[in-house]
């Protein structure tokens, strides 16, 4: 790239939404964006960890105690300061986040002439970043991802904090047009649309050799957390409907890749329906192995109740795999009915089953599937972020 496209400013990404030594698969898409951004600027990540006292060492947060204070990945330094997040008192998390990150960000500022902060997720990350920026007189950008607006934005005590942080931001980014509409209803202002869903063309591509394709039976794949919110229970229900209707063959399989607190419910459903031979809970896999799973499949299904723009649908299409997904969030901005997938309206086990049957009956044009997402490379998305940062650098840091 042209040297003139390099920012003078040092960018600090601030978010709890980042992989670490304990949760290496957490929000991998953000790690990929950061790595692509290194072509345009020097960058540091501050990824705070909720503090857990010793007696909570076996809890969800307690397991994070072993995350080191500092890590390095692909030449990027990642700091993990601790902040206090008390269950039931999340309304106070912005101030705790501010206090937990202020010292580290002040130290980073001392090392660089110009700094731009970029908080990913509006609460508590964005609201905490807004307080740090105000204290240190720094410009800041906020990125809304989905659950922060779809769920947190309406919760008591948080709406006003989030509105103030978004209103004062030097730039506001949304990962989908659907989120922009929701935000502007409360905070009328300019919002940049930059998806945080992309793919690496060197990894996510059709398997030219065919060696990873299944020899017998079709594979319907789900990739994501095993949560009720992701519609995984309905997906197993839908598979049961298809099996009973004779719409899928004996050798056809449903494979769910990922883990989460809904796993035991899914195991119960699988046993109840007698689906042990046709449904597999594969557990977590390394992101680098996702292309192998996609290339073994015939269809990706993502029946979520709510989403931003899920990365996995971009990755599937880049491998030439059609997508069956709910018509929510940023999904309809990527999926066009009967072109590169099928959208599910009025989510239920029956509507999922009908959509799956439709997808499995259609002969898909793999070239058209791949072409539909060719612009979603991490390099292109990073360049869009660079444009926003560059505008701020010219306006605020002359």
C-alpha positions in Angstrom: 0.0 0.0 0.0 1.0 3.6 -0.5 2.9 5.0 2.5 0.7 8.2 2.3 -2.2 6.0 3.4 -0.6 5.3 6.8 -2.2 7.2 9.7 0.1 9.4 11.9 -2.2 8.6 14.8 -1.9 5.5 17.0 -5.2 3.7 17.2 -6.2 2.1 20.5 -9.0 -0.5 20.2 -10.8 -0.8 23.5 -13.3 -3.6 24.1 -14.1 -6.6 26.3 -15.2 -8.2 23.0 -11.8 -9.7 22.1 -10.1 -13.2 22.1 -7.8 -14.0 25.0 -5.7 -16.9 26.3 -8.8 -18.4 28.1 -11.4 -17.7 25.4 -9.3 -17.8 22.1 -12.4 -18.1 19.9 -14.2 -15.1 21.4 -15.1 -12.5 18.8 -12.4 -13.7 16.4 -13.8 -11.4 13.7 -12.6 -8.4 15.7 -9.1 -9.8 15.9 -9.1 -10.3 12.1 -10.2 -6.6 11.7 -7.3 -5.5 14.0 -4.8 -7.5 12.0 -6.0 -6.0 8.8 -5.8 -2.5 10.3 -2.1 -2.9 11.0 -1.6 -2.1 7.3 -3.0 1.4 7.9 -1.8 2.4 11.4 0.1 1.4 14.5 -2.4 -0.2 16.9 -2.8 -1.4 20.5 -5.7 -3.3 22.0 -7.0 -2.7 25.5 -9.3 -5.6 26.3 -10.5 -5.3 29.9 -11.4 -8.4 31.9 -14.1 -8.4 34.7 -12.4 -8.8 38.0 -13.4 -12.0 40.0 -12.2 -12.6 43.6 -10.6 -15.9 44.5 -13.8 -17.5 45.9 -15.4 -17.2 42.5 -12.6 -19.0 40.7 -14.9 -21.7 39.3 -17.5 -19.2 38.0 -17.7 -17.9 34.4 -15.7 -14.8 35.3 -13.5 -16.7 37.7 -12.0 -18.7 34.9 -10.8 -15.4 33.4 -8.4 -14.8 36.4 -5.7 -16.7 34.5 -5.8 -14.3 31.5 -2.4 -12.5 31.6 -2.1 -8.8 32.0 -0.5 -8.6 28.6 -0.4 -10.7 25.4 0.9 -10.3 21.9 -0.7 -11.6 18.8 0.5 -11.0 15.2 2.7 -8.2 16.4 -0.2 -6.4 18.2 0.1 -5.8 22.0 -3.1 -6.6 23.9 -3.5 -5.4 27.5 -6.0 -6.9 29.9 -6.7 -4.5 32.8 -9.3 -5.5 35.3 -12.5 -3.7 36.1 -15.3 -4.5 38.6 -18.7 -5.6 37.1 -21.1 -6.5 39.9 -24.0 -8.8 38.8 -27.3 -6.9 39.2 -25.5 -3.5 39.3 -24.3 -3.3 35.7 -25.6 0.3 35.6 -22.3 1.2 37.4 -20.1 -0.7 34.8 -19.3 2.5 32.8 -17.5 4.1 35.7 -15.8 0.9 36.7 -14.6 0.4 33.1 -13.3 4.0 33.0 -11.4 3.5 36.3 -10.0 0.1 35.1 -8.7 1.3 31.7 -7.7 5.0 32.4 -4.2 4.2 33.7 -3.3 1.9 30.8 -4.6 4.3 28.1 -2.8 7.2 29.8 0.4 5.2 29.5 -0.2 4.4 25.8 -0.9 8.1 25.2 2.5 9.1 26.7 4.2 6.9 24.1 2.5 8.4 21.1 2.0 12.0 19.8 -1.5 11.4 18.4 -4.1 8.9 19.7 -7.5 7.8 18.5 -9.7 5.6 20.7 -12.1 3.1 19.1 -14.5 1.4 21.5 -16.3 -1.7 20.2 -19.8 -2.3 21.7 -21.6 0.7 23.2 -22.0 -0.6 26.7 -20.0 -0.7 28.9 -17.1 -0.4 26.4 -18.3 2.7 24.5 -19.6 4.5 27.6 -16.3 3.8 29.5 -14.2 4.9 26.5 -16.2 8.2 26.3 -15.3 8.9 29.9 -11.6 8.1 29.3 -11.6 10.3 26.1 -13.1 13.2 28.1 -10.5 12.8 30.9 -7.6 12.7 28.5 -8.9 15.0 25.8 -8.8 12.4 23.1 -10.9 11.8 20.0 -12.9 8.6 20.0 -14.9 6.4 17.7 -17.6 4.0 18.8 -18.7 0.9 16.9 -22.2 -0.6 17.6 -22.3 -4.4 17.0 -25.8 -5.6 17.7 -26.6 -6.9 21.2 -25.6 -3.6 22.6 -28.4 -1.8 20.7 -30.9 -4.7 20.4 -30.8 -5.6 24.1 -28.8 -3.3 26.4 -30.0 0.0 24.9 -33.4 -0.2 26.5 -32.3 -1.3 30.0 -32.9 1.0 32.9 -30.1 3.4 33.7 -28.1 2.5 30.6 -30.0 4.3 27.8 -29.0 7.8 28.9 -25.3 6.8 29.3 -25.3 5.1 25.8 -27.0 8.0 24.1 -24.6 10.5 25.6 -21.5 8.5 24.6 -22.8 8.1 21.0 -23.8 11.7 20.7 -20.4 13.0 21.8 -18.3 10.5 19.7 -16.2 12.0 16.9 -17.5 9.2 14.7 -20.1 6.5 15.2 -20.0 3.2 13.2 -22.7 0.5 12.9 -22.2 -3.0 11.6 -25.6 -3.0 9.8 -28.1 -0.6 8.3 -30.8 -2.1 10.6 -28.8 -0.9 13.6 -28.4 2.5 12.1 -32.2 2.9 11.9 -32.6 1.8 15.6 -29.8 4.2 16.8 -31.0 7.3 14.8 -34.5 6.9 16.3 -32.9 7.8 19.6 -29.7 9.6 18.6 -30.1 11.5 15.3 -26.6 11.9 13.9 -24.3 10.7 11.1 -23.5 7.0 11.4 -21.0 5.2 9.2 -22.0 1.7 7.9 -19.0 -0.6 8.1 -19.8 -4.4 8.5 -17.6 -6.2 11.1 -18.1 -9.4 9.1 -15.5 -10.4 6.6 -13.3 -13.2 5.3 -9.7 -13.9 4.5 -9.7 -15.0 0.8 -6.6 -17.1 1.4 -8.5 -19.3 3.9 -12.1 -19.1 3.0 -12.6 -20.5 -0.5 -14.0 -23.6 -2.1 -12.0 -26.7 -1.7 -10.6 -27.2 -5.2 -9.5 -30.8 -4.6 -12.9 -32.0 -3.3 -11.1 -34.1 -0.6 -13.1 -32.6 2.2 -16.5 -33.3 0.7 -18.7 -35.9 2.3 -19.0 -39.1 0.3 -22.4 -40.0 1.5 -25.3 -37.9 2.8 -25.8 -34.1 3.0 -24.5 -32.0 5.9 -26.4 -29.0 7.3 -24.1 -27.0 9.5 -24.6 -24.5 12.3 -21.6 -22.6 13.6 -21.9 -20.4 16.7 -22.6 -20.4 20.4 -25.1 -22.9 21.7 -27.6 -20.5 23.1 -31.4 -20.2 23.2 -31.0 -16.7 21.6 -29.3 -18.4 18.6 -32.3 -20.6 17.9 -30.4 -23.8 18.3 -33.2 -25.5 20.1 -35.6 -24.7 17.3 -33.1 -26.0 14.8 -33.0 -29.4 16.4 -36.9 -29.3 16.5 -36.9 -28.5 12.8 -34.5 -31.4 12.0 -36.9 -33.7 13.9 -39.8 -32.4 11.7 -37.8 -33.0 8.5 -36.8 -36.5 9.6 -40.4 -37.4 10.4 -41.6 -36.0 7.1 -39.0 -38.0 5.2 -37.6 -34.7 3.8 -34.0 -35.7 4.6 -32.3 -39.0 3.9 -31.0 -41.5 6.4 -27.4 -40.4 5.9 -28.1 -36.7 6.0 -26.6 -35.0 9.1 -27.1 -31.9 11.2 -23.9 -30.7 12.8 -23.7 -27.9 15.4 -20.2 -26.5 15.8 -19.7 -24.4 19.0 -20.5 -24.6 22.7 -22.6 -22.8 25.3 -25.0 -23.0 28.2 -27.8 -24.5 26.0 -25.9 -27.6 25.2 -27.6 -29.8 27.9 -31.0 -28.7 26.5 -29.9 -29.8 23.0 -28.6 -33.1 24.3 -32.0 -33.7 25.9 -33.8 -32.9 22.7 -31.6 -35.1 20.6 -32.2 -38.0 23.0 -35.9 -37.3 23.3 -36.3 -37.3 19.5 -34.0 -40.3 18.9 -31.7 -38.2 16.7 -28.3 -39.4 18.0 -27.4 -40.9 14.7 -28.1 -37.8 12.7 -27.3 -34.8 14.9 -23.8 -34.1 16.1 -22.7 -31.5 18.7 -19.1 -31.0 17.6 -18.0 -28.5 20.3 -15.6 -25.6 19.8 -13.1 -25.7 16.9 -10.3 -23.4 16.0 -11.2 -20.7 13.6 -8.5 -21.8 11.2 -10.4 -25.1 10.9 -13.8 -23.5 10.0 -13.1 -23.6 6.2 -12.7 -27.4 6.5 -16.1 -27.7 8.2 -17.8 -25.4 5.7 -16.3 -27.3 2.8 -17.7 -30.6 4.2 -21.2 -29.1 4.3 -24.0 -28.5 1.9 -25.7 -25.7 3.7 -25.2 -23.3 6.7 -28.2 -22.5 8.9 -28.2 -19.6 11.4 -31.7 -19.4 13.0 -31.0 -16.6 15.5 -33.7 -14.5 17.2 -31.4 -11.4 16.8 -28.1 -10.6 15.1 -25.8 -7.9 13.9 -24.1 -9.1 10.7 -22.8 -12.5 11.6 -19.3 -13.3 10.3 -20.0 -16.9 9.6 -22.5 -16.2 6.8 -19.8 -14.3 4.9 -17.3 -17.1 5.4 -19.8 -19.7 4.2 -20.7 -17.8 1.1 -17.0 -17.2 0.3 -16.7 -21.1 0.3 -19.6 -21.4 -2.1 -22.0 -22.7 0.6 -25.6 -21.3 0.6 -27.1 -19.9 3.8 -30.4 -20.3 5.5 -30.8 -17.6 8.1 -33.3 -15.5 10.0 -34.5 -12.2 8.4 -33.1 -10.1 11.3 -30.4 -7.5 11.9 -27.9 -7.2 9.1 -28.5 -10.6 7.6 -30.9 -9.4 4.8 -28.2 -6.9 3.8 -26.1 -10.0 2.8 -28.6 -12.8 2.0 -30.9 -12.4 -1.0 -33.7 -14.9 -1.3 -33.0 -17.6 -3.9 -29.8 -15.9 -4.9 -27.3 -16.8 -2.2 -29.7 -18.3 0.4 -33.1 -18.3 2.0 -34.4 -15.9 4.7 -36.6 -17.2 7.5 -39.5 -15.0 8.6 -41.6 -15.6 11.7 -39.1 -17.8 13.4 -40.4 -21.2 14.5 -39.4 -24.9 14.1 -41.9 -25.2 11.2 -40.5 -22.1 9.3 -36.9 -23.3 9.8 -37.9 -26.8 8.5 -39.6 -25.3 5.4 -36.6 -23.1 4.7 -34.1 -25.9 5.1 -36.2 -28.1 2.8 -36.3 -25.3 0.2 -32.5 -24.8 0.4 -31.8 -28.5 0.0 -34.0 -28.9 -3.0 -32.5 -26.0 -4.9 -29.5 -26.3 -7.2 -27.2 -23.4 -6.2 -24.8 -21.5 -8.5 -21.6 -21.6 -6.4 -19.9 -18.9 -8.5 -22.9 -16.6 -7.7 -22.6 -17.4 -4.0 -18.9 -16.5 -3.9 -19.4 -13.4 -6.0 -22.2 -12.1 -3.6 -19.6 -11.5 -0.8 -16.4 -10.7 -2.7 -16.3 -7.2 -1.4 -16.3 -8.3 2.3 -12.6 -9.0 2.6 -10.9 -7.8 5.8 -8.6 -5.6 3.7 -11.6 -3.7 2.3 -13.3 -3.3 5.7 -10.0 -2.1 7.3 -9.7 0.5 4.6 -13.2 1.8 5.5 -12.1 2.1 9.1 -8.9 3.9 7.9 -11.1 6.4 6.1 -13.0 7.2 9.3 -9.8 7.5 11.4 -8.1 9.6 8.7 -11.1 12.1 8.7 -10.8 12.4 12.5 -7.0 12.9 12.3 -7.4 15.7 9.9 -10.3 17.3 11.9 -9.2 16.8 15.5 -5.5 16.2 15.5 -3.9 18.8 13.2 
